[in-house]
Amino acid sequence: MASNARSRRWDKKPETDADTRFFDLREAGYTGPIDQDGYAVASGPAVDILRRLAGA
């Protein structure tokens, strides 16, 4: 992220690449799980848990 760009982090520190991916996904409307590297998670235990909770 460019040093003069506005940070979307709560602490206003410069965004990491993972931060940028996370915020971009959320701003695009993605509401699913996101891993620690900022990527959407399409399968695995986190998705299974969320599907069960959504059906409850």
JOMO-V900503 format. One record per residue. N is the residue number from 1. RES is the residue in one letter. BURIAL is 1 if it has 9 or more other C-alpha atoms within 8 Angstrom, else 0. Layout:
BEGIN
[[N;RES;BURIAL] [N;RES;BURIAL]]
END
This chain:
BEGIN
[[1;M;0] [2;A;0] [3;S;0] [4;N;0] [5;A;0] [6;R;0] [7;S;0] [8;R;0] [9;R;1] [10;W;0] [11;D;0] [12;K;0] [13;K;0] [14;P;0] [15;E;1] [16;T;0] [17;D;0] [18;A;1] [19;D;1] [20;T;1] [21;R;1] [22;F;1] [23;F;1] [24;D;0] [25;L;1] [26;R;1] [27;E;0] [28;A;0] [29;G;0] [30;Y;0] [31;T;0] [32;G;0] [33;P;1] [34;I;1] [35;D;0] [36;Q;0] [37;D;0] [38;G;1] [39;Y;1] [40;A;1] [41;V;1] [42;A;0] [43;S;0] [44;G;0] [45;P;0] [46;A;1] [47;V;1] [48;D;1] [49;I;0] [50;L;0] [51;R;0] [52;R;0] [53;L;0] [54;A;0] [55;G;0] [56;A;0]]
END
